[in-house]
Amino acid sequence: MIRSTYAAMLIGIITLGCDKNTVDNEYLAGLLEDAGCEVVALESLDESRAFDAVVLTTCGFILDAKQESLQKLVELAGRKREKGNPKRLYVTGCLSQRYAGDLAKEIAEVDGWAGVGRFEALAGMILKDLRANRPRPKAASIVKPVPAVEVYRFMRRRRLCDKPYSFLKIGDGCNHHCTFCSIPLMKGKYRSVDPDILLAEARSLLQGGVRELNLVAQDITGYGTDRWRDYRLPNLLRDLCALKGDFWIRCLYCYPGGITRRLIEVLAAEPKIVPYLDIPLQHLDPTMLSRMKRPYHGLNAERLVARLRDAIPGIALRTTMIVGFPGESCQAHNRMLEGIRRLSFDWLGVFQFSREEGAAAARFPRQVGKMTCEKRWHAVMQLQAEITAERNEERVGRRERVLIEEFDSVQGKWLGRSSREAPEVDGKVLIEAGPSLTPGQFADVVITGADVYEVFARAY
């Protein structure tokens, strides 16, 4: 039997980068576990155990992410070379997609390289090597670096965390041509996942204890545009809401141009969809948006935000901004700050412009200096901290529904999130300890206090 062949094999998976990498690694973990391997999620190598193989999933989005991936890779390669643990080392993800050929010449300890979306090919490579138990060949195996982000069939996901939320990747790749971004070079064209596959995956996750499905893609509003004439994100949302059970659905990465009247109507009408939207605007100066080649760069952000708040009272909004884009003047930066104050987003992330190889903006004139970028980054962060603190203070005294995640023994409080906080990027709700609370349950709480990013609550 296949299962007995790999029953003693221990494989560790380290995930760097975005939540789409998390989904891909859960596909990979499911394939390996179904073959009989023991699969464990790692943040770093656990030296107390001897690993037959470790898989490192890398990120290549911006310079800091690349450096983090390279540092982890060098660390793992050193452990393998010096201690023989892990016995085999495999690298996948965006950094591998772009640079596997070059990296393979420099880091000989890696047994196999795979690009994005190659979880089935990577699983096959690992299982073949483990079965043969042969010495590592002189040259590592490299899966052809052609982006492969399309999901063709249902695959059981072996979840790599025990939190009561999960990410549902409804598509991957990107058809936009933003001048600061290299993602299309690494992932290729946008590919939507068939709704039957997504519904089966959602049912499996819900049956496994998940209580929050977070829809992700490079742009979830593009769902269906590459494949069907009449089936789009609103259709998928209604079908997901029809699944049985008490659970939340959260929409992340909604490009502003794709937020249609029909989508807003569904968001407002379906109680399982939390009143929360992540809208990556990137800037609020028209000239900067045009230079960035943002889709629908002429769209009026203030009008869109007003429409959303009118249609969905109490909606929480998140966005992201880029400071230091080539040609960003003091006036353009100030327009960003003024717009942030007027729009008053609940949550906002900000990146310093990174000159990405292959991205058009890396070659633009009038590059902004590092010190100026840092100064502008701090200005946006300080302003948003003030706004978030104000928004959280407004919640004091309100009753909210919270998804309980875990107990923090240091603080002596339960940690959870309301509809207003997305996992891993927003704040938390800290709840006074109660014997009736358990991870994975929904609880009704009253907000008793607020900090900059967290609020405090009492269950009732």
C-alpha positions in Angstrom: 0.0 0.0 0.0 1.1 3.6 -0.6 0.3 4.6 2.9 2.7 2.0 4.4 5.4 3.1 2.1 5.6 6.6 3.6 4.2 5.9 7.1 7.5 6.8 8.8 8.2 9.9 6.8 8.2 13.2 8.6 7.8 16.3 6.4 7.9 19.9 7.7 6.3 22.8 5.8 7.4 26.5 6.3 5.1 29.1 4.8 6.3 32.6 4.0 4.4 35.3 2.2 0.7 35.7 1.5 -2.4 33.7 2.5 -2.5 32.3 -1.1 0.7 30.5 -0.2 -1.0 29.1 2.9 -3.8 27.6 0.7 -1.3 26.1 -1.7 0.7 24.5 1.1 -2.5 23.0 2.6 -3.1 21.4 -0.8 0.5 20.1 -0.7 0.1 18.9 2.9 -3.1 17.1 2.0 -1.5 15.3 -0.9 1.5 14.2 1.2 -0.7 13.1 4.2 -3.0 11.1 1.9 0.2 9.3 0.8 0.8 8.4 4.4 3.4 11.0 5.4 3.3 12.9 8.7 3.1 16.6 7.9 3.8 19.4 10.4 3.7 23.1 10.0 6.8 24.9 11.1 7.8 28.5 11.7 11.4 27.4 12.0 13.2 24.0 12.0 12.4 22.0 15.1 15.8 20.4 15.9 14.3 18.0 18.4 12.9 16.0 15.4 14.6 14.4 12.4 12.8 15.5 9.2 12.9 13.4 6.1 12.1 16.6 4.2 11.3 20.2 4.7 9.5 22.4 2.2 10.1 26.1 2.2 7.4 28.2 0.4 8.9 31.6 -0.5 7.6 35.1 -1.3 9.0 37.3 -4.0 6.6 40.3 -3.8 8.8 43.1 -2.5 12.5 43.4 -1.4 11.9 42.7 2.3 9.9 39.6 1.5 12.7 38.3 -0.8 15.3 38.9 1.8 13.3 37.1 4.4 12.9 34.1 2.1 16.6 34.1 1.2 17.6 34.2 4.9 15.4 31.3 5.8 16.6 29.3 2.8 20.2 29.9 3.7 19.5 28.9 7.3 17.8 25.6 6.3 20.5 24.8 3.8 23.1 25.3 6.5 21.2 23.0 8.9 21.0 20.3 6.2 24.7 20.7 5.3 26.0 20.7 8.9 23.6 18.4 10.7 21.8 16.4 8.0 18.5 17.7 9.3 16.4 17.9 7.2 17.6 15.0 5.0 16.0 16.7 1.9 15.1 20.3 1.2 12.6 21.6 -1.3 11.8 25.2 -2.3 8.6 26.5 -3.9 6.7 29.8 -4.2 7.3 33.1 -6.0 11.0 33.5 -5.3 11.6 30.0 -6.7 9.4 30.8 -9.6 11.6 33.6 -10.7 15.1 32.7 -9.6 15.3 28.9 -9.2 17.9 28.6 -12.0 20.2 31.2 -10.4 19.6 30.1 -6.8 20.3 26.4 -7.7 23.8 27.4 -8.8 24.5 29.1 -5.4 22.7 26.8 -2.9 23.6 23.2 -3.7 21.8 21.8 -0.7 18.3 22.1 -2.2 17.0 18.9 -3.7 14.2 20.3 -5.7 12.7 23.6 -6.9 9.1 24.3 -7.9 7.3 27.5 -8.9 3.9 28.8 -7.9 0.9 26.5 -8.0 3.0 23.4 -8.5 1.9 21.5 -5.4 1.0 18.3 -7.3 4.3 18.2 -9.2 6.2 19.0 -6.0 4.3 16.3 -4.0 5.2 13.8 -6.7 8.8 14.9 -6.6 9.1 14.5 -2.9 7.3 11.2 -2.8 9.5 9.8 -5.6 12.7 10.9 -3.8 11.5 9.5 -0.5 10.5 6.2 -2.0 13.8 5.8 -3.9 15.8 6.8 -0.8 18.6 7.5 -3.1 21.5 9.9 -2.6 20.8 13.4 -3.8 21.7 13.8 -7.5 24.4 16.3 -8.4 21.8 18.6 -9.9 18.6 19.5 -8.1 15.3 18.8 -9.8 13.6 22.0 -11.1 10.0 22.0 -12.2 9.7 24.0 -15.4 9.2 27.7 -14.3 5.9 28.2 -16.1 3.2 29.8 -13.8 0.5 27.3 -13.0 -2.1 28.8 -10.8 -5.2 27.1 -12.1 -6.9 24.6 -9.8 -8.5 21.8 -11.9 -10.0 19.5 -9.2 -11.1 19.3 -5.6 -8.2 18.5 -3.3 -8.5 17.9 0.4 -6.7 20.5 2.3 -4.7 19.5 5.4 -5.0 22.6 7.5 -1.7 24.0 8.8 -3.1 26.0 11.8 -5.8 25.3 14.4 -7.5 28.6 14.2 -11.3 28.7 13.4 -10.8 30.6 10.2 -9.4 29.7 6.8 -8.7 31.3 3.4 -10.7 30.3 0.3 -8.6 31.0 -2.7 -11.2 31.7 -5.4 -8.6 32.7 -8.1 -4.9 33.5 -8.6 -2.8 35.3 -11.1 -3.5 38.8 -12.3 -4.6 40.6 -15.5 -3.8 44.1 -14.3 -0.7 45.9 -15.4 0.2 48.1 -12.3 3.7 49.5 -12.9 5.0 48.8 -9.4 4.0 45.1 -9.4 5.8 42.0 -10.6 3.1 39.5 -9.6 1.9 38.9 -13.2 5.4 37.9 -14.1 5.5 35.3 -11.4 1.9 34.1 -11.5 0.7 34.7 -15.0 -2.9 35.5 -16.0 -5.9 35.5 -13.7 -7.5 32.1 -13.3 -10.8 31.6 -11.5 -11.5 28.4 -9.6 -14.6 26.4 -10.7 -17.5 27.1 -8.2 -18.2 23.4 -7.7 -14.6 23.0 -6.5 -14.9 26.0 -4.2 -18.2 24.8 -2.8 -16.8 21.4 -2.1 -13.7 22.9 -0.5 -15.9 25.3 1.6 -18.0 22.3 2.8 -14.9 20.4 3.8 -13.4 23.3 5.7 -16.7 24.0 7.5 -17.1 20.3 8.4 -13.5 20.5 9.8 -14.4 23.3 12.3 -13.8 26.4 10.3 -16.2 29.2 11.2 -14.9 32.0 8.9 -14.1 31.8 5.2 -11.9 34.6 3.9 -12.2 34.9 0.1 -8.8 35.7 -1.5 -7.3 36.2 -4.9 -5.1 39.0 -6.4 -8.5 40.7 -7.0 -11.6 38.8 -6.0 -13.9 41.2 -8.0 -12.3 39.7 -11.1 -13.8 36.3 -10.3 -15.4 34.6 -13.3 -14.4 37.2 -15.9 -11.9 34.8 -17.4 -14.3 31.9 -17.7 -18.0 32.5 -17.6 -20.4 35.0 -19.2 -22.9 35.2 -16.3 -21.2 33.8 -13.2 -19.4 36.3 -11.1 -18.4 37.1 -7.5 -22.0 37.9 -6.5 -23.2 34.5 -7.7 -20.4 32.7 -5.9 -21.2 34.6 -2.7 -24.9 33.7 -2.8 -24.0 30.0 -3.4 -21.5 30.0 -0.5 -24.1 31.7 1.8 -26.5 28.9 1.0 -24.2 26.3 2.6 -25.5 25.0 5.9 -24.0 26.1 9.2 -23.3 29.1 11.3 -20.3 30.8 9.7 -18.9 34.1 8.4 -17.7 35.0 4.9 -15.3 37.9 4.5 -14.2 39.6 1.3 -10.5 40.5 0.9 -8.7 42.2 -2.0 -11.6 43.9 -3.8 -10.2 46.3 -6.4 -12.4 49.4 -6.3 -13.3 49.3 -10.0 -14.9 45.9 -9.5 -17.2 46.9 -6.7 -20.4 47.0 -8.6 -24.0 47.9 -7.6 -24.8 44.1 -7.8 -22.0 43.2 -5.5 -22.9 45.9 -3.0 -26.5 44.6 -3.0 -25.3 41.0 -2.2 -23.0 42.3 0.5 -25.9 44.2 2.1 -28.4 41.4 1.8 -26.6 38.3 3.0 -26.3 38.0 6.8 -23.4 35.5 6.6 -21.2 38.1 4.8 -19.6 40.3 7.4 -19.9 44.0 6.9 -16.2 44.4 6.0 -14.4 45.1 2.8 -10.7 45.3 1.9 -10.2 47.8 -0.9 -6.5 48.3 -2.0 -6.4 51.8 -3.3 -2.6 52.3 -3.2 -2.8 56.2 -3.5 -5.3 59.0 -3.4 -3.6 61.4 -5.8 -4.9 61.1 -9.4 -1.5 61.7 -11.1 0.1 58.9 -8.9 -2.7 56.5 -9.7 -2.3 57.2 -13.4 1.5 56.6 -13.2 0.8 53.4 -11.3 -1.6 52.3 -14.1 -4.1 51.3 -11.5 -7.3 49.8 -13.1 -10.1 52.4 -13.0 -7.5 55.0 -11.7 -10.1 57.8 -12.4 -12.6 56.3 -10.0 -13.8 58.6 -7.2 -12.7 56.8 -4.0 -14.7 59.2 -1.7 -17.9 58.5 -3.7 -17.3 54.7 -3.5 -16.7 54.8 0.2 -19.9 56.9 0.7 -21.9 54.4 -1.4 -20.6 51.5 0.7 -21.3 53.2 4.0 -24.8 54.2 2.9 -25.7 50.7 1.6 -24.1 48.8 4.5 -24.4 50.8 7.8 -21.5 50.1 10.1 -19.2 48.5 7.5 -15.5 48.3 8.4 -13.2 49.3 5.6 -9.5 48.4 5.1 -7.1 49.7 2.4 -3.4 49.8 1.5 -1.2 52.7 0.4 2.2 53.0 -1.3 4.5 55.9 -0.3 7.6 57.0 -2.3 6.3 56.0 -5.7 8.6 57.5 -8.4 7.6 61.1 -8.9 5.5 61.4 -5.7 5.8 65.1 -4.7 5.2 66.6 -1.3 1.9 67.8 -2.7 0.9 64.3 -3.8 1.9 62.9 -0.4 -0.1 65.5 1.4 -3.2 64.7 -0.8 -2.8 61.1 0.3 -2.8 62.2 4.0 -5.7 64.6 3.5 -7.7 61.8 1.8 -6.9 59.3 4.5 -8.2 61.7 7.1 -11.4 62.4 5.2 -12.1 58.7 4.3 -11.3 57.5 7.9 -10.6 53.9 7.1 -10.9 51.5 10.0 -7.7 49.8 9.0 -4.9 50.8 6.7 -1.6 49.2 5.7 1.2 51.1 4.0 4.2 50.0 2.0 7.3 51.9 0.9 7.8 51.7 -2.8 10.1 48.8 -3.8 11.9 48.7 -7.1 10.9 45.3 -8.4 12.9 43.6 -11.2 10.7 43.5 -14.3 8.2 46.1 -13.0 8.0 49.2 -15.2 8.2 51.7 -12.3 11.7 50.4 -11.3 12.9 52.2 -14.4 10.9 55.4 -13.9 12.7 58.7 -13.4 12.5 60.8 -10.2 12.9 57.9 -7.8 12.2 58.9 -4.2 15.0 58.6 -1.7 15.0 56.1 1.1 14.9 58.6 4.0 12.0 60.4 2.3 10.1 57.1 1.9 10.6 56.3 5.6 9.5 59.7 6.7 6.3 59.5 4.6 5.7 55.9 5.8 5.9 57.1 9.4 3.5 60.0 8.7 0.8 57.7 7.2 1.3 55.1 10.0 0.9 57.8 12.7 -2.2 59.3 11.1 -3.8 55.9 10.7 -3.1 55.0 14.3 -5.0 58.0 15.4 -7.9 57.2 13.1 -8.0 53.6 14.2 -7.9 54.6 17.8 -10.8 56.9 17.2 -12.8 54.3 15.4 -12.2 51.8 18.2 -13.1 54.3 20.9 -16.5 54.7 19.2 -17.2 51.0 19.8 -17.0 51.2 23.6 -20.4 50.3 25.0 -21.6 48.5 21.9 -22.6 44.8 21.7 -20.7 42.8 19.1 -20.5 39.2 18.0 -17.0 37.7 18.3 -15.3 34.6 16.9 -13.2 33.1 19.8 -9.7 32.0 18.6 -7.6 31.1 21.6 -6.8 31.8 25.3 -3.9 34.0 26.0 -2.5 32.7 29.3 -0.1 35.6 29.7 -2.8 38.3 29.6 -5.4 35.9 31.1 -7.9 36.8 28.3 -9.6 35.2 25.4 -8.6 36.5 22.0 -11.2 36.9 19.3 -12.3 39.0 16.4 -15.5 40.7 15.5 -16.7 41.3 12.0 -14.6 44.4 12.0 -11.2 42.6 12.2 -9.8 40.4 9.4 -7.4 37.6 10.6 -3.6 38.3 10.7 -3.7 41.9 9.6 -6.1 43.8 11.9 -6.5 44.1 15.6 -8.0 41.7 18.2 -10.8 41.7 20.7 -9.5 40.8 24.2 -12.3 39.3 26.3 -12.4 38.7 30.0 -11.9 35.1 30.8 -15.1 33.1 31.1 -15.5 29.3 31.7 -18.1 28.9 28.9 -15.8 30.2 26.2 -14.0 27.8 23.8 -12.0 28.3 20.6 -14.2 28.2 17.5 -17.4 29.5 19.1 -19.2 32.7 18.5 -19.8 34.8 21.6 -21.8 37.9 22.2 -19.7 40.6 24.0 -20.0 44.2 25.1 -17.0 46.4 24.3 -15.6 47.9 27.6 -12.5 49.7 26.4 -10.2 50.5 23.5 -6.6 50.8 22.7 -5.0 51.8 19.4 -5.4 48.5 17.7 -7.3 46.3 20.2 -10.5 46.6 22.0 -11.5 45.0 25.4 -14.7 43.2 26.0 -16.8 41.2 28.4 -19.0 38.3 27.4 -22.6 38.4 28.3 
